[in-house]
């Protein structure tokens, strides 16, 4: 899957079994978290991170950035 986002930080992408519906098995991908300094995976509705990686300045305020999963 390829997608593009534009923003200064905190792009939230929901990975779910059902289109448009979050459930307890859904995973949330946050690109540019903590002032555009890291990217994380977490269970939907939880603050506990499953995985995180340093990704300083990955988001661009005025330009679409393309990503793939």
N, C-alpha and C positions, 0 to 999 in steps of 0.2 A: 504494500500500500504506500503510495506517495501522496504527500499533502504539503500545503504551504500555509504559513502563518505570518502575520505582520503584527508587531507589537514590541513594546520596550522590555517586557518580561511577562512571566506567568501565563504561558499558553497551556491550557488544560485540555487534554484529549482523553476521552472515556473509551475504554476497551470493554465491550459488553457482549454477552451472548445474543442479546435482543436489541435491534436498532432503536435507539432513543430511550432505552429503559435501563436504568442503573439498578443492579441487585447486589446482594452480598458477595457475589463472585466477581463483580466488575473490578477492573484495574484502572487506575488513573495515572496518566503520564503527564508530568508537569515539566515543561521546557522553560528554562530561564528563571527558576525559582530563586528566592533570596537575592533580589535585586539583580537578576540576570547572571548569577554566578554558578548555578548548578542545575542539573536535570535529575528528576526522581521518578520512581515508580512506587505507588502505594495502593493499598486496597481502598476502594471507594468508601468515603465516609470516615476514614481513619487518618490520623496525622502520622502514624508510624510508617516509616519508609521501608519498603522491601529492598530497594537498591537505590543508590545515588552515585552520581559521577560529577566531577568538577567540569563545568562547561562555561567558563567566563565569556560573557558578551556574545553568546550564541544567537540571541535575538537581535533584530534590527528594528528600530522604531519606525522607519519610513521605507522599509524594503521587505518584500516577501522573502522568507527563507524557506527553502524546500527541504523536506525530511522524508525518510522512508522507514517503514517498519517491516 
